[in-house]
Amino acid sequence: MGAPIRTVLIDDHALLREGLRSLLERDDDVVVVGEAGTFDAALAEIAHCAPDVVVVDLKLTAGTEYEGLRLIREIAKRNPGVATLVLTTFLDDDLVVRAVRAGAKGYVVKDVDTTELIRAIRTVSTGGSAFDPRSAAIVLRTVSGEHEAPADLTDREREVLKLLADGKSNADIGRTLFISESTVKFHIRNVIRKLGVSKRTDAVYVASKRGLI
């Protein structure tokens, strides 16, 4: 067996760090070499401890929006050999994507069990990526969308889509565009098909992400 994975814990709740350290160190593969609760303390601890993996929450300081994202970017810049793994309560499409783009190698939520968390730490420590099923689905959706050719929407379909995004009903859209409700439904079906989704709400989401509306 190789050397234990040197791990630093970054979370602004000392009690959570203490509990997490206790859980992780029951496994011979992981040793917690440091911890911190703020952005500046985290960078200092990482420089001092030279970890293999940093487990980081996204929100570090009260009143600061997702400072963990800034920390992940800074770690990637200063310590490119150190893998970052997000461990957070926040599961949001935008946050997962932003974390990956900042340089995170994995993303798991805090209801993950210890076995899965340790597996994720092992995976990112060897250069792999580790996501819980919900985060993985978000990443896959995003990557797929980025590699698809732009949807060939007609001007009318775009108009319908914009009104959908405004929360308009089929009847409202018909009245606004002076078309029948059945024609509105026809356009919505085409939009859903072209965007490769199954629901109108998903169509609005995907279209907004791809700059179509």
Buried (B, 14 or more C-beta within 10 A) or exposed (E): EEEBBBBBBBBBEEEBBEEBBEBBEEBEBBBBBBBBBBBEBBBEBBEEBEBBBBBBBBBBEEEEEBBBBBBBBBBBEEBEEBBBBBBBEBBEBEBBBBBBEBBBBBBBBBEBEEEEBBBBBBBBBEEEBBBBEEBBEBBEBBEEBEEEEEBEBEEBBBBBBBBBBEEBEBEBBBEBBEBEBEBBBBBBEBBBEBBEBEEBEBBBBBBEBBEBB
